[in-house]
Amino acid sequence: MVNTKVNLSGIELSNPVIPASGTFGFGYEFAEIYDINCLGTFSFKGTTKDARFGNPTPRIAECPNGMINSVGLQNPGVEAVKSTELPKLKEVFHKPVMANVSGFSIEDYTYTCQALDSEEQIGWFEVNISCPNVHGGGMSFGTSPESAAEVTKAVKSVTTKPVFIKLSPNVTDIVSIAKACEDAGADGISLINTLLGMRIDLKTKKCVIANKMGGFSGPAIFPVALRMVYQVYEAVKIPIIGMGGVSSAEDVIEMMLAGATAVQVGAANLVEPFACKNIIDNLPAVMEKYGIKDLNEIIGGAH
C-alpha cells in the first residue's frame, strides 16, 4: 500500500495532483463527467476585481507537442465568483479549493484577495504575477524581485490563508524572484506559467493569434519547468507547486524529485478531459514500479 497524501501549507491533500488555473474552469463543468473529489484540489479560473471578456479571437493556436493561448483572463469578476461560481462549486466539490487571483495594480490584487479571504471553500491563494496575455499587469509584476515582493507583501497584509505566488518563466533569473517572494512572506511558490510564443499562418502571412503572442504550454515545456523547479527548490525553504507540460504520473514523480510538493496539470486537461483522473488512477502503480512507498519521501529527492 502506497501513500499518495501530501501536506500543502497545513492542508492535507489525498494526492498531489491539481488541475491548473484556466484549464478547469470553476470545476463543476468537469464534475459532469467524473467525480472531481478524486483531485488533491484544483486552482480555479483566474479571477480579477472586475469582469473581463478577455482578448480578441482567435486566441488559441496549436503547436507540435503543445499549444499557444491568449485568452486574456476572461472571467466574471470577483463578486460574481463569490455569488454564483463558488456556491455552484460547493455542490460538487467538498475539499478546499485554490483561488487563482490576477490584477493590473497592487490595489487590484489586494481587493480581490480580501474579497475572497472570508470564503470558507478557499484553502489557498495562488497569486498570478506571470500571465503573459494581458497588458499593464500580470507578468509585469513577476519580472523583477522588487515588484514580486511588493505584490506578495500587499496580499499577505489582507489575507489569512496561505499565499502561493505564481511565477513567470519569461525571466533571466527566476531564483532571485522566488527568493524575494519568500522574503516578503509568501507561503509557497507556483511555477512555471507559460512561455511566450507565437505562430504565423503561411497562407495569410499573419500571426495566428489576434494578440500576436500568447502563452506556450504542453509537453514541450516540461524540461524547462523541471529545471526551474529544481533551481528554486535549492534557493527557498517554502513549498513549491510544480507545473509545465505535466501529462502523466511519471511526470508528477519527476516534478516531485525536482522539489515540488504538489503538481499542477494544465494543457493536458484541454486535450483529454480525464487527464487528471487518469494520472491519479495510475499514480500508485507507478510509485510501486519505482519502489516509492510514500510521496513525501521523494520531494527534492534528486538533489
C-alpha positions as CSV (number, residue, x, y, z in Angstrom):
1,M,0.0,0.0,0.0
2,V,1.5,3.3,-1.0
3,N,0.9,6.8,0.5
4,T,-0.1,9.5,-2.0
5,K,-1.1,12.1,0.6
6,V,0.9,15.3,0.8
7,N,0.6,18.4,3.0
8,L,0.4,21.8,1.4
9,S,0.8,24.6,3.9
10,G,-1.0,22.8,6.6
11,I,-3.8,21.3,4.5
12,E,-3.7,17.6,3.6
13,L,-4.2,16.6,0.0
14,S,-5.2,13.0,-0.8
15,N,-2.8,13.2,-3.7
16,P,-0.6,15.9,-5.2
17,V,-2.5,16.3,-8.5
18,I,-4.0,19.7,-9.1
19,P,-5.6,21.0,-12.3
20,A,-4.1,24.3,-13.2
21,S,-6.0,27.6,-13.4
22,G,-7.5,28.3,-16.7
23,T,-7.8,24.7,-17.7
24,F,-10.5,23.5,-15.3
25,G,-13.0,26.4,-15.2
26,F,-14.7,26.6,-11.8
27,G,-14.8,22.8,-11.5
28,Y,-18.4,22.0,-11.9
29,E,-18.1,21.6,-15.7
30,F,-15.7,18.7,-15.2
31,A,-17.9,17.3,-12.4
32,E,-20.5,16.5,-15.1
33,I,-18.1,13.8,-16.5
34,Y,-16.4,12.4,-13.3
35,D,-16.3,12.9,-9.5
36,I,-13.7,15.7,-9.1
37,N,-13.3,14.9,-5.4
38,C,-10.6,12.5,-6.5
39,L,-8.4,15.5,-7.1
40,G,-5.9,16.8,-4.5
41,T,-7.5,20.2,-5.1
42,F,-7.7,22.5,-8.2
43,S,-6.9,26.0,-9.0
44,F,-10.0,27.8,-10.3
45,K,-10.2,30.2,-13.2
46,G,-8.0,33.3,-12.8
47,T,-10.2,35.9,-11.1
48,T,-9.8,39.7,-11.3
49,K,-11.5,42.6,-9.5
50,D,-13.8,43.3,-12.5
51,A,-15.3,41.1,-15.1
52,R,-13.2,40.6,-18.2
53,F,-14.2,39.4,-21.7
54,G,-10.5,38.6,-22.5
55,N,-8.6,39.1,-25.6
56,P,-9.9,39.2,-29.2
57,T,-10.2,36.0,-31.2
58,P,-8.6,33.9,-32.5
59,R,-6.7,33.2,-29.2
60,I,-5.7,29.5,-29.5
61,A,-3.0,28.1,-31.8
62,E,-1.9,24.5,-32.0
63,C,1.8,23.6,-32.0
64,P,3.8,20.4,-32.1
65,N,3.7,19.0,-28.5
66,G,1.8,22.0,-27.2
67,M,-0.5,24.9,-27.7
68,I,-0.5,28.7,-27.5
69,N,-3.3,30.5,-25.7
70,S,-4.1,34.2,-25.4
71,V,-7.4,34.1,-23.6
72,G,-6.5,37.1,-21.5
73,L,-8.0,36.3,-18.1
74,Q,-11.6,36.0,-19.2
75,N,-13.7,35.8,-16.0
76,P,-16.9,37.1,-14.5
77,G,-15.2,39.2,-11.8
78,V,-14.7,38.6,-8.1
79,E,-18.2,39.5,-6.9
80,A,-19.8,37.1,-9.4
81,V,-17.3,34.4,-8.4
82,K,-18.5,34.8,-4.8
83,S,-22.2,34.9,-5.5
84,T,-22.5,32.4,-8.3
85,E,-19.4,30.3,-9.1
86,L,-18.4,29.2,-5.5
87,P,-22.0,28.2,-4.5
88,K,-22.2,26.0,-7.6
89,L,-18.8,24.6,-6.9
90,K,-19.7,23.7,-3.3
91,E,-22.4,21.4,-4.6
92,V,-19.9,19.1,-6.4
93,F,-16.5,19.7,-4.7
94,H,-16.1,19.0,-1.0
95,K,-12.5,19.9,-0.4
96,P,-10.6,23.3,0.0
97,V,-10.1,24.9,-3.4
98,M,-7.2,27.1,-4.6
99,A,-8.2,30.7,-5.6
100,N,-6.2,32.0,-8.5
101,V,-6.1,35.8,-8.5
102,S,-4.8,38.3,-11.1
103,G,-4.6,42.0,-11.2
104,F,-3.4,45.2,-13.0
105,S,-2.3,47.0,-9.9
106,I,-1.3,46.3,-6.3
107,E,-4.7,47.6,-5.3
108,D,-6.4,45.1,-7.7
109,Y,-4.6,42.1,-6.1
110,T,-5.4,43.2,-2.6
111,Y,-9.0,44.0,-3.3
112,T,-9.7,40.6,-4.9
113,C,-7.8,38.6,-2.3
114,Q,-9.5,40.5,0.6
115,A,-12.9,39.9,-1.1
116,L,-12.3,36.1,-1.3
117,D,-10.5,35.7,2.0
118,S,-13.7,35.0,4.0
119,E,-14.9,32.3,1.7
120,E,-14.7,29.0,3.6
121,Q,-14.2,26.9,0.5
122,I,-10.9,28.6,-0.3
123,G,-7.9,26.9,1.2
124,W,-5.1,28.8,-0.5
125,F,-4.5,31.8,-2.8
126,E,-2.4,31.4,-5.9
127,V,-1.4,34.9,-6.9
128,N,-0.7,35.1,-10.6
129,I,2.1,37.6,-11.3
130,S,3.0,35.7,-14.5
131,C,0.2,36.0,-17.1
132,P,1.8,36.8,-20.5
133,N,-1.5,37.6,-22.2
134,V,-2.5,40.9,-20.6
135,H,-1.1,44.4,-20.9
136,G,-0.3,46.6,-17.9
137,G,-0.5,43.8,-15.3
138,G,0.1,40.1,-14.9
139,M,3.6,39.3,-16.0
140,S,4.9,42.8,-15.5
141,F,4.7,42.2,-11.7
142,G,6.6,39.0,-12.0
143,T,9.7,40.1,-13.9
144,S,11.6,41.7,-11.1
145,P,12.3,40.7,-7.5
146,E,11.2,44.1,-6.2
147,S,7.8,44.2,-7.8
148,A,7.1,40.5,-7.0
149,A,8.0,41.2,-3.3
150,E,5.7,44.3,-3.4
151,V,2.7,42.2,-4.5
152,T,3.5,39.5,-2.0
153,K,3.7,41.9,1.0
154,A,0.4,43.6,-0.1
155,V,-1.5,40.4,-0.5
156,K,-0.2,38.9,2.8
157,S,-1.3,42.0,4.7
158,V,-5.0,41.4,3.8
159,T,-5.3,37.6,3.8
160,T,-5.4,34.9,6.5
161,K,-4.8,32.0,4.2
162,P,-1.6,30.6,2.7
163,V,-0.4,32.6,-0.4
164,F,1.4,30.9,-3.3
165,I,3.0,33.3,-5.8
166,K,2.8,32.0,-9.4
167,L,6.0,32.9,-11.3
168,S,6.8,33.5,-14.9
169,P,9.5,31.6,-16.8
170,N,9.9,34.6,-19.1
171,V,12.8,36.0,-17.0
172,T,16.5,35.7,-16.8
173,D,16.7,34.7,-13.1
174,I,13.7,33.0,-11.6
175,V,15.6,32.1,-8.5
176,S,16.0,35.7,-7.3
177,I,12.3,36.4,-7.8
178,A,11.3,33.3,-5.9
179,K,13.6,34.2,-3.1
180,A,12.2,37.8,-3.0
181,C,8.7,36.4,-2.6
182,E,9.8,34.1,0.2
183,D,11.5,37.0,2.0
184,A,8.3,39.1,1.6
185,G,6.2,36.4,3.3
186,A,5.0,34.1,0.6
187,D,3.9,30.7,1.9
188,G,4.8,28.9,-1.3
189,I,5.8,29.3,-5.0
190,S,3.9,28.0,-8.1
191,L,6.0,27.6,-11.2
192,I,6.1,27.8,-14.1
193,N,3.4,29.7,-16.0
194,T,3.5,29.6,-19.8
195,L,6.4,30.6,-22.0
196,L,5.8,33.4,-24.5
197,G,5.3,32.0,-28.0
198,M,3.7,32.7,-31.4
199,R,2.7,31.1,-34.7
200,I,2.4,32.6,-38.2
201,D,-0.1,31.4,-40.8
202,L,1.8,30.7,-44.0
203,K,-1.3,31.3,-46.2
204,T,-2.2,34.7,-44.7
205,K,1.3,35.5,-43.7
206,K,-0.1,36.9,-40.4
207,C,0.1,35.9,-36.8
208,V,-2.4,33.1,-35.9
209,I,-3.2,34.7,-32.6
210,A,-5.0,38.1,-32.7
211,N,-2.9,39.3,-29.9
212,K,0.2,38.2,-31.9
213,M,1.8,36.3,-29.0
214,G,0.5,34.1,-26.3
215,G,1.4,31.5,-23.6
216,F,3.0,28.4,-24.9
217,S,2.2,25.3,-22.8
218,G,2.1,21.5,-23.2
219,P,4.7,18.6,-23.1
220,A,7.3,20.6,-24.9
221,I,7.9,22.9,-21.9
222,F,8.3,20.2,-19.3
223,P,12.1,20.1,-19.3
224,V,12.2,23.9,-18.8
225,A,9.7,23.7,-16.0
226,L,11.5,20.9,-14.3
227,R,14.8,22.8,-14.4
228,M,13.2,25.9,-12.9
229,V,11.5,23.9,-10.1
230,Y,14.9,22.2,-9.4
231,Q,16.7,25.6,-9.2
232,V,14.1,27.3,-7.0
233,Y,14.0,24.3,-4.6
234,E,17.7,24.8,-3.9
235,A,17.0,28.5,-3.0
236,V,13.9,28.5,-0.9
237,K,12.5,26.7,2.1
238,I,8.8,27.2,1.3
239,P,6.8,24.5,-0.6
240,I,6.7,24.5,-4.4
241,I,3.8,23.6,-6.7
242,G,5.4,22.5,-10.0
243,M,3.7,22.7,-13.4
244,G,4.5,23.0,-17.0
245,G,3.8,20.2,-19.5
246,V,2.8,17.6,-16.9
247,S,0.7,14.9,-18.6
248,S,1.5,11.6,-16.7
249,A,2.0,10.0,-13.3
250,E,5.7,9.7,-14.3
251,D,5.8,13.4,-14.8
252,V,4.3,14.0,-11.4
253,I,7.0,11.9,-9.7
254,E,9.8,13.6,-11.8
255,M,8.5,17.0,-10.7
256,M,8.4,15.9,-7.0
257,L,12.0,14.6,-7.3
258,A,13.0,18.1,-8.6
259,G,11.4,19.6,-5.5
260,A,7.7,20.0,-5.9
261,T,5.3,19.2,-3.0
262,A,2.3,19.2,-5.4
263,V,2.0,19.3,-9.2
264,Q,-0.4,21.1,-11.5
265,V,-1.7,19.7,-14.8
266,G,-2.7,22.3,-17.4
267,A,-2.8,21.9,-21.1
268,A,-3.3,18.1,-20.8
269,N,-6.9,18.9,-19.5
270,L,-7.7,20.6,-22.7
271,V,-6.6,17.7,-24.8
272,E,-8.0,14.9,-22.5
273,P,-10.7,15.9,-20.0
274,F,-9.9,12.8,-17.9
275,A,-6.2,13.7,-17.8
276,C,-6.1,14.4,-14.0
277,K,-8.3,11.4,-13.1
278,N,-6.1,9.1,-15.2
279,I,-2.9,10.4,-13.6
280,I,-4.4,9.9,-10.1
281,D,-5.5,6.4,-11.0
282,N,-2.1,5.5,-12.4
283,L,0.0,7.1,-9.6
284,P,0.0,4.1,-7.1
285,A,1.2,1.6,-9.8
286,V,3.9,4.0,-11.0
287,M,5.0,4.5,-7.4
288,E,5.3,0.8,-6.9
289,K,7.2,0.3,-10.1
290,Y,9.9,2.7,-8.9
291,G,9.9,1.4,-5.3
292,I,8.2,4.5,-3.8
293,K,6.1,3.9,-0.7
294,D,5.5,7.5,0.4
295,L,5.5,10.5,-1.9
296,N,6.7,12.7,0.9
297,E,10.0,10.9,1.0
298,I,10.8,11.8,-2.6
299,I,10.2,15.6,-2.5
300,G,13.5,17.1,-3.6
301,G,15.0,13.6,-3.9
302,A,17.0,14.4,-7.0
303,H,19.1,17.0,-5.0
